[in-house]
């Protein structure tokens, strides 16, 4: 068999937003940017709600 002995593999990407292969790099980059912007604070603010049935107990 004659021909070029070099093999070139070109992966196919669907570029779909919901594809775990194609969007995983973009998702990781986005989460890194969000973590750098949002989580670099001196404090954390947490909001939680109390079930309506337990509110009387907390009010007392």
N, C-alpha and C positions, 0 to 999 in steps of 0.2 A: 504494500500500500504506500503510495506516495502522497506527499502533502506536507503541510507545516506541522512540525512536532509540538509547537506551543499550544497550550490549552488556555483559553480565556473564559472564565465563568462570570456571567453577568446576571446577578440576581434580579428577579422580577419583583417589583413593588407595586402594590395596588394604590398606594397613597391614600388609602381609606382612613377616615378619622377613627373608626371603630375597630380597625384591624390591629390585633395585638402585636403583629410583627412590624408594620409600617409606622404606627403611631407611638410605639414604646419609647423611642428616642426623644420625640417631641414632648411626650408626657413627662419623662424624667427631667428634661430641661425646664419645662414649665414649673414643675414642683420645686426644683432647685431655686428658680428665680423667686417664686412665692415665698419659700422658706427664708431666703436672704432678705426679702423686703419686709415680711410680716413678723417673723419670729425673732428678729433681733431687737427686742424691747427689754426694758428693765422690769416690766411687770406683765402679768397675764390678767385678763378680765374674763370672768366666767359668769354667764347668766343661766339660771335654771329656774324652772317653775315647779310649784308644788301642786299636787293633785287637789282638786276641789274638796274632796272628802277629808283631806288632812290639814286644810288651811285653818280650821278652828283650833287644832292642837298647837300649831305654830303661833297663832295669835295670842294664845294664853301664855 
